[in-house]
């Protein structure tokens, strides 16, 4: 007698069902269009904006010059030792994200996140070529590939690929002179790193925006799992007023004897959702707070003669008040609360600090590093000599002459290696390492003392601007 084979365990894997959002009109959809145009316009156009900094400096308004170790942003230039400006901007970006999340939930994800913006653009292309939701669903469910399906799909993929190439190409233009790099890319004279970067960004944009879409937001992005720490019961999020909409029934199921909420179960809110959720099931991690379901529901409510706002921005405290028939808080009270005020204050303090640091920084700068091996040298006449390496920085857009001097002891004599006088020629927007000697005659106080505090000065010969650094002179103590 043969033994029966054990049953295999059920599969826990479920294939992804693509989401085909339906076209919707309304104030939130219009806001998303505006934000898309602004953000994409900035991204693609900024590398081509010119900014005159002088004949010796690049004229690209925004440029990350990796070779020259500079970051140019219109009239602002950030040097490597000023990286705290970049760190401060990153801190401000983080605090700004915390602020908007605490006030309006995942509003960044719904409107300005690059994944959302490019996905919206790809869906727009898809809708133009293949039709609205029902047409795209029929095409997706059509198993047989005929000429029409192949033509629509290939056309769509070609347009997606062109957008993706433009995305990767625009990114590399931020790191080199855009017109020059464009010519080099087409003439195959660009650096391999440029081609590799364009290829990687093209592939990721094509795949993430065209195929992965909501999967990036749900599974790859960590923000949905972090955002709860910034939200509380007063955070305004997109929600469904189930106390008003339930019990929901389709129009065909409505009779005079059955209770009926305002929701007619038309599925409009589900059909327009870019992540494919049903907002009527309550708050969900997948919701990106794009508010397209609000536009869809408001349109249906107007058509059936019901008040707008069945789906709306609301807070948990509003839900409790509305259920009890009480007056809800005005929007400004939800926005202005201790958490958001704290984030705003921190954000403002960092911003003010950066602006203050930007305006007080000098156009000339120096660092001093004493050479410790040996600490000092005894010359043939008994004089004591210390050696220093001074790094001079000229942040101006033109060449200047810098004069070096010392203070703290009249006995110390300053000498520059390789130069007959104390004048250093500094190119525009450059730094230079100059070796400097301080010599104390035999028998002088600095020569006989163990250490003497001194101050080294650098002065712009043309305008008299000065900078200084304190150091010590090591003598031969008795």
C-alpha positions as CSV (number, residue, x, y, z in Angstrom):
1,X,0.0,0.0,0.0
2,X,1.5,3.3,-1.1
3,X,1.9,6.0,1.4
4,X,0.3,9.4,0.6
5,X,2.7,12.3,0.1
6,X,2.6,15.0,2.7
7,X,0.9,18.2,1.6
8,X,3.3,21.0,0.9
9,X,2.9,24.1,3.1
10,X,1.0,27.0,1.6
11,X,3.1,29.7,-0.1
12,X,3.4,32.9,1.8
13,X,4.5,34.8,-1.3
14,X,2.0,36.9,-3.1
15,X,2.9,38.4,-6.5
16,X,2.7,42.1,-6.7
17,X,-0.5,43.5,-8.4
18,X,0.4,46.6,-10.3
19,X,-1.4,49.8,-9.2
20,X,-3.0,51.9,-12.0
21,X,-4.2,55.2,-10.5
22,X,-7.1,56.8,-12.1
23,X,-6.9,60.4,-13.3
24,X,-8.4,62.9,-10.8
25,X,-8.8,66.6,-10.7
26,X,-8.9,68.9,-7.7
27,X,-7.0,71.4,-5.6
28,X,-4.5,68.8,-4.2
29,X,-3.9,67.3,-7.7
30,X,-3.3,70.8,-9.0
31,X,-0.9,71.5,-6.1
32,X,1.0,68.3,-7.0
33,X,1.3,69.4,-10.6
34,X,2.7,72.8,-9.5
35,X,5.2,71.2,-7.2
36,X,6.3,68.7,-9.9
37,X,6.9,71.5,-12.4
38,X,8.8,73.6,-9.9
39,X,11.0,70.8,-8.6
40,X,11.7,69.3,-12.0
41,X,12.4,72.7,-13.5
42,X,14.9,73.5,-10.8
43,X,16.6,70.1,-11.1
44,X,17.0,70.3,-14.9
45,X,17.6,74.0,-15.4
46,X,19.9,75.0,-12.5
47,X,23.2,73.5,-14.0
48,X,22.7,75.8,-17.0
49,X,22.4,79.0,-15.0
50,X,25.5,81.2,-15.2
51,X,27.0,83.4,-12.5
52,X,29.9,85.8,-13.0
53,X,32.6,85.3,-10.4
54,X,35.4,86.8,-12.4
55,X,37.6,85.6,-15.2
56,X,39.6,83.2,-13.0
57,X,36.6,81.3,-11.5
58,X,33.9,79.0,-12.9
59,X,30.8,80.8,-14.0
60,X,28.3,78.0,-13.3
61,X,25.8,79.2,-10.6
62,X,25.7,75.9,-8.8
63,X,28.7,73.7,-9.0
64,X,30.2,70.9,-6.9
65,X,33.9,71.1,-8.0
66,X,35.3,67.9,-6.8
67,X,38.7,68.4,-8.4
68,X,39.1,71.9,-7.0
69,X,37.4,70.9,-3.7
70,X,34.9,73.7,-3.8
71,X,31.1,74.1,-3.7
72,X,29.8,77.1,-5.5
73,X,26.2,78.3,-4.9
74,X,25.6,81.6,-6.7
75,X,27.6,84.1,-4.7
76,X,28.5,81.6,-1.9
77,X,31.6,79.5,-2.1
78,X,32.2,76.7,0.4
79,X,35.8,75.5,1.0
80,X,36.7,72.0,2.4
81,X,37.4,73.5,5.9
82,X,34.0,75.1,5.9
83,X,32.1,71.8,5.6
84,X,30.1,72.8,8.7
85,X,28.0,74.9,6.3
86,X,27.0,71.7,4.4
87,X,26.4,69.9,7.7
88,X,24.3,72.8,8.9
89,X,22.1,72.6,5.8
90,X,21.7,68.9,6.3
91,X,20.6,69.5,9.9
92,X,18.1,72.1,8.7
93,X,16.8,69.7,6.1
94,X,16.3,67.0,8.8
95,X,14.6,69.5,11.1
96,X,12.4,70.7,8.3
97,X,11.3,67.2,7.5
98,X,10.5,66.6,11.2
99,X,8.5,69.9,11.3
100,X,6.4,69.1,8.2
101,X,5.8,65.5,9.4
102,X,4.7,66.6,12.9
103,X,2.3,69.1,11.3
104,X,1.0,67.3,8.2
105,X,2.1,63.7,8.3
106,X,4.0,62.3,5.3
107,X,3.4,65.5,3.3
108,X,7.0,65.3,2.0
109,X,6.4,61.9,0.6
110,X,3.1,62.9,-1.0
111,X,4.3,66.0,-2.8
112,X,8.1,66.6,-3.0
113,X,9.9,63.3,-2.6
114,X,11.9,62.5,-5.8
115,X,10.4,59.1,-5.9
116,X,6.9,60.6,-5.9
117,X,7.7,63.3,-8.4
118,X,9.2,61.0,-11.0
119,X,6.6,58.3,-10.4
120,X,3.9,61.0,-11.1
121,X,5.7,62.0,-14.3
122,X,6.0,58.3,-15.4
123,X,2.3,57.7,-14.7
124,X,1.4,60.8,-16.7
125,X,3.3,59.5,-19.7
126,X,1.7,56.1,-19.2
127,X,-1.8,57.7,-19.2
128,X,-1.0,59.7,-22.3
129,X,0.1,56.6,-24.2
130,X,-2.1,53.8,-22.9
131,X,-5.2,55.6,-21.6
132,X,-6.7,56.0,-18.2
133,X,-7.1,53.4,-15.5
134,X,-9.6,51.0,-17.2
135,X,-7.7,51.0,-20.5
136,X,-4.4,50.3,-18.7
137,X,-6.0,47.5,-16.7
138,X,-7.3,45.9,-19.8
139,X,-3.9,46.1,-21.4
140,X,-2.2,44.6,-18.4
141,X,-4.7,41.7,-18.2
142,X,-4.4,41.0,-21.9
143,X,-2.2,37.9,-22.0
144,X,-1.6,37.8,-25.7
145,X,1.0,40.3,-27.0
146,X,-0.4,41.7,-30.3
147,X,1.0,44.5,-32.3
148,X,-1.1,47.2,-30.5
149,X,0.1,46.1,-27.0
150,X,3.7,45.9,-28.1
151,X,3.5,49.3,-29.8
152,X,2.0,51.0,-26.7
153,X,4.5,49.3,-24.3
154,X,7.6,50.0,-26.3
155,X,6.5,53.6,-26.9
156,X,6.0,54.1,-23.2
157,X,9.3,52.5,-22.3
158,X,11.2,54.6,-24.8
159,X,9.7,57.8,-23.3
160,X,10.5,56.6,-19.8
161,X,14.0,55.8,-20.9
162,X,14.5,59.3,-22.3
163,X,13.3,60.9,-19.1
164,X,15.6,58.6,-17.1
165,X,18.6,59.5,-19.3
166,X,17.8,63.2,-18.8
167,X,17.6,62.6,-15.1
168,X,21.0,61.0,-14.9
169,X,22.5,63.5,-17.3
170,X,21.2,66.4,-15.3
171,X,22.8,65.1,-12.1
172,X,26.4,64.9,-13.5
173,X,26.1,68.5,-14.8
174,X,26.2,69.7,-11.2
175,X,29.8,68.3,-10.9
176,X,31.4,69.9,-14.0
177,X,30.8,72.8,-16.4
178,X,27.5,71.8,-18.0
179,X,28.1,73.0,-21.6
180,X,31.5,71.5,-21.7
181,X,30.5,68.2,-20.2
182,X,27.5,67.9,-22.6
183,X,29.8,68.1,-25.6
184,X,32.2,65.7,-24.0
185,X,29.4,63.2,-23.3
186,X,28.2,63.2,-27.0
187,X,31.8,63.1,-28.4
188,X,32.7,60.3,-26.0
189,X,35.4,62.4,-24.4
190,X,33.9,62.5,-20.9
191,X,35.4,60.7,-18.0
192,X,34.2,57.1,-17.4
193,X,32.8,58.1,-14.0
194,X,30.4,60.5,-15.8
195,X,29.1,57.7,-18.1
196,X,28.9,55.3,-15.1
197,X,26.9,57.8,-13.1
198,X,24.5,58.5,-15.9
199,X,24.0,54.8,-16.5
200,X,23.3,54.0,-12.8
201,X,20.9,56.9,-12.4
202,X,19.2,56.1,-15.6
203,X,18.6,52.5,-14.6
204,X,17.4,53.4,-11.1
205,X,15.0,56.1,-12.4
206,X,13.6,53.8,-15.1
207,X,13.1,50.9,-12.7
208,X,11.9,52.9,-9.6
209,X,9.6,55.3,-11.4
210,X,8.3,52.9,-14.0
211,X,8.0,49.5,-12.4
212,X,8.7,49.5,-8.6
213,X,6.8,52.7,-7.8
214,X,4.9,52.2,-4.6
215,X,7.1,49.3,-3.6
216,X,9.9,51.7,-3.0
217,X,7.7,53.8,-0.6
218,X,6.4,50.7,1.2
219,X,9.4,48.4,1.5
220,X,12.6,50.3,0.6
221,X,12.1,53.6,2.2
222,X,12.7,53.7,6.0
223,X,10.7,56.9,6.5
224,X,7.2,55.3,6.9
225,X,8.6,53.4,9.9
226,X,10.3,56.5,11.4
227,X,7.6,59.1,11.0
228,X,5.5,57.9,13.9
229,X,8.1,59.4,16.3
230,X,7.3,62.9,14.9
231,X,3.5,62.6,14.9
232,X,0.9,62.8,17.7
233,X,-2.8,63.1,18.1
234,X,-2.8,66.6,16.8
235,X,-1.0,65.9,13.5
236,X,-3.1,66.6,10.5
237,X,-3.3,63.5,8.2
238,X,-5.6,62.3,5.5
239,X,-8.5,60.4,7.1
240,X,-12.0,59.0,6.5
241,X,-14.9,60.1,8.6
242,X,-16.4,56.7,9.1
243,X,-19.0,58.0,11.7
244,X,-20.4,60.0,8.8
245,X,-19.8,57.6,5.9
246,X,-20.9,54.3,7.5
247,X,-22.8,52.1,6.9
248,X,-21.6,52.4,3.3
249,X,-23.7,51.0,0.5
250,X,-23.6,51.1,-3.2
251,X,-26.4,53.2,-4.9
252,X,-28.0,49.9,-6.1
253,X,-28.3,48.6,-2.5
254,X,-30.0,51.7,-1.1
255,X,-33.6,51.3,0.0
256,X,-35.8,53.4,2.2
257,X,-35.7,51.0,5.1
258,X,-31.9,50.5,5.3
259,X,-29.6,53.0,7.1
260,X,-27.2,54.7,4.8
261,X,-24.1,56.8,5.4
262,X,-22.7,59.3,3.0
263,X,-20.2,56.8,1.4
264,X,-21.8,55.1,-1.6
265,X,-18.9,52.6,-1.9
266,X,-18.0,53.9,-5.4
267,X,-14.3,53.1,-4.9
268,X,-13.2,56.4,-6.3
269,X,-10.8,57.0,-3.4
270,X,-9.2,53.6,-4.0
271,X,-8.9,53.9,-7.7
272,X,-6.9,57.2,-7.5
273,X,-4.6,56.1,-4.8
274,X,-1.0,55.8,-6.1
275,X,-0.1,53.1,-3.5
276,X,-3.3,51.1,-3.9
277,X,-4.7,51.3,-0.4
278,X,-8.3,52.0,0.9
279,X,-8.2,55.0,3.1
280,X,-11.5,53.9,4.6
281,X,-9.6,51.1,6.4
282,X,-8.0,53.7,8.7
283,X,-4.5,55.1,9.0
284,X,-1.9,52.9,7.2
285,X,1.8,53.0,7.0
286,X,1.6,52.9,3.2
287,X,-0.4,56.2,2.9
288,X,1.9,59.0,1.6
289,X,-0.6,61.7,2.4
290,X,-0.9,62.8,-1.3
291,X,-4.6,63.7,-0.7
292,X,-5.7,62.6,-4.1
293,X,-8.5,60.6,-2.4
294,X,-9.8,63.8,-1.0
295,X,-10.2,65.3,-4.5
296,X,-11.9,62.1,-5.8
297,X,-14.3,61.8,-2.8
298,X,-15.2,65.5,-2.9
299,X,-16.1,65.2,-6.6
300,X,-18.4,62.3,-5.9
301,X,-20.0,64.0,-2.9
302,X,-20.9,67.0,-5.1
303,X,-22.4,64.7,-7.7
304,X,-24.6,62.9,-5.2
305,X,-25.5,66.1,-3.3
306,X,-23.6,65.4,-0.1
307,X,-21.3,67.7,1.8
308,X,-17.6,67.6,0.9
309,X,-15.0,66.5,3.4
310,X,-16.0,62.8,3.9
311,X,-12.3,62.2,3.3
312,X,-10.2,65.1,4.5
313,X,-7.2,66.3,6.4
314,X,-7.9,65.8,10.1
315,X,-6.4,65.0,13.5
316,X,-7.2,62.3,15.9
317,X,-8.5,64.9,18.4
318,X,-10.8,66.2,15.6
319,X,-12.3,62.7,15.3
320,X,-13.2,62.5,19.0
321,X,-14.7,66.0,18.9
322,X,-16.7,65.3,15.7
323,X,-18.1,62.0,17.0
324,X,-19.3,63.8,20.2
325,X,-20.7,66.7,18.2
326,X,-18.2,69.2,19.7
327,X,-16.4,72.1,18.0
328,X,-13.1,71.0,16.5
329,X,-9.9,72.9,16.8
330,X,-9.0,75.4,14.1
331,X,-6.2,74.4,11.8
332,X,-3.7,76.9,13.3
333,X,-4.0,75.3,16.7
334,X,-3.0,71.9,15.2
335,X,0.0,73.6,13.5
336,X,1.2,75.7,16.4
337,X,1.8,73.4,19.2
338,X,4.8,72.7,21.4
339,X,6.3,70.0,19.1
340,X,6.1,72.1,16.0
341,X,7.3,75.3,17.8
342,X,10.3,73.4,19.1
343,X,11.2,72.1,15.6
344,X,10.7,75.6,14.1
345,X,12.9,77.2,16.8
346,X,15.7,74.7,16.3
347,X,15.5,75.1,12.5
348,X,15.6,78.9,12.8
349,X,18.5,78.8,15.2
350,X,20.6,76.7,12.9
351,X,19.7,78.9,9.9
352,X,20.5,82.1,11.8
353,X,23.8,80.6,12.9
354,X,24.8,79.6,9.4
355,X,23.9,83.1,8.0
356,X,25.9,84.8,10.8
357,X,28.9,82.5,10.1
358,X,28.6,83.2,6.4
359,X,28.8,87.0,6.8
360,X,31.6,87.1,9.4
361,X,34.0,84.8,7.5
362,X,37.0,86.5,6.1
363,X,38.2,86.6,2.5
364,X,41.7,85.6,3.6
365,X,42.5,82.8,6.0
366,X,45.5,80.9,7.4
367,X,46.5,77.9,9.4
368,X,49.8,77.5,11.2
369,X,51.5,74.1,12.0
370,X,54.8,74.2,13.8
371,X,57.4,71.7,12.5
372,X,58.2,69.5,15.6
373,X,61.1,67.4,14.1
374,X,63.3,69.0,15.3
375,X,61.6,71.4,17.7
376,X,64.3,74.1,17.1
377,X,67.6,74.4,15.3
378,X,70.7,76.1,16.7
379,X,72.4,78.1,13.9
380,X,76.2,78.6,13.6
381,X,76.0,82.0,15.3
382,X,74.0,80.6,18.2
383,X,70.6,81.9,17.0
384,X,67.6,79.7,17.6
385,X,65.3,78.9,14.6
386,X,61.8,77.5,14.6
387,X,60.1,76.2,11.4
388,X,56.4,76.6,10.7
389,X,54.2,75.5,7.8
390,X,51.5,78.1,7.0
391,X,48.6,77.4,4.7
392,X,47.3,80.6,3.2
393,X,43.9,80.9,1.5
394,X,42.8,83.6,-0.9
395,X,39.0,83.4,-1.2
396,X,38.8,86.3,-3.6
397,X,38.1,86.0,-7.3
398,X,41.4,87.8,-8.2
399,X,45.1,87.3,-7.5
400,X,46.5,89.2,-4.5
401,X,49.7,89.8,-2.6
402,X,49.8,88.7,1.0
403,X,52.3,90.1,3.5
404,X,53.4,88.0,6.5
405,X,54.6,89.4,9.8
406,X,54.8,88.5,13.4
407,X,54.1,90.1,16.8
408,X,54.7,89.1,20.4
409,X,58.5,89.7,20.5
410,X,60.5,92.4,18.7
411,X,63.6,90.1,18.8
412,X,62.0,87.5,16.5
413,X,62.9,87.7,12.8
414,X,60.6,86.3,10.1
415,X,61.9,84.6,7.0
416,X,60.0,83.0,4.1
417,X,61.5,79.9,2.4
418,X,62.3,80.6,-1.2
419,X,61.4,84.3,-1.0
420,X,63.6,87.3,-0.5
421,X,60.9,89.4,1.2
422,X,57.8,88.6,3.2
423,X,55.3,89.0,0.3
424,X,53.6,85.9,-1.1
425,X,51.8,85.9,-4.5
426,X,48.4,84.3,-4.0
427,X,46.4,83.2,-7.1
428,X,42.6,83.8,-7.2
429,X,40.5,81.4,-5.1
430,X,43.4,79.3,-4.2
431,X,45.5,78.1,-1.2
432,X,49.2,77.8,-0.8
433,X,51.5,76.0,1.6
434,X,54.4,78.3,2.6
435,X,57.3,77.3,4.9
436,X,58.2,80.1,7.4
437,X,61.1,80.5,9.8
438,X,61.2,82.5,13.0
439,X,64.8,83.3,14.2
440,X,65.8,84.5,17.7
441,X,69.3,86.0,18.0
442,X,71.6,84.4,20.5
443,X,71.1,85.8,24.0
444,X,67.6,87.3,23.3
445,X,64.7,86.5,25.5
446,X,62.9,84.2,23.0
447,X,66.2,82.2,22.5
448,X,66.7,81.7,26.2
449,X,63.1,81.1,27.3
450,X,61.5,77.7,27.0
451,X,58.5,79.0,25.1
452,X,57.4,82.4,23.9
453,X,53.9,83.2,22.7
454,X,53.8,84.8,19.3
455,X,51.2,85.7,16.7
456,X,51.6,85.3,13.0
457,X,49.8,87.8,10.7
458,X,48.8,87.7,7.1
459,X,47.7,91.0,5.4
460,X,46.1,91.7,2.0
461,X,48.5,94.3,0.6
462,X,45.7,95.9,-1.5
463,X,42.9,96.4,1.0
464,X,44.6,95.9,4.3
465,X,42.4,93.0,5.5
466,X,44.2,90.9,8.1
467,X,44.1,87.5,9.7
468,X,46.2,86.0,12.4
469,X,47.0,82.7,14.3
470,X,48.6,82.3,17.7
471,X,51.5,79.8,18.1
472,X,54.6,79.4,20.3
473,X,58.3,79.8,19.7
474,X,60.5,77.2,21.4
475,X,63.8,78.5,22.8
476,X,66.9,76.8,24.3
477,X,66.1,77.3,28.0
478,X,69.1,77.4,30.5
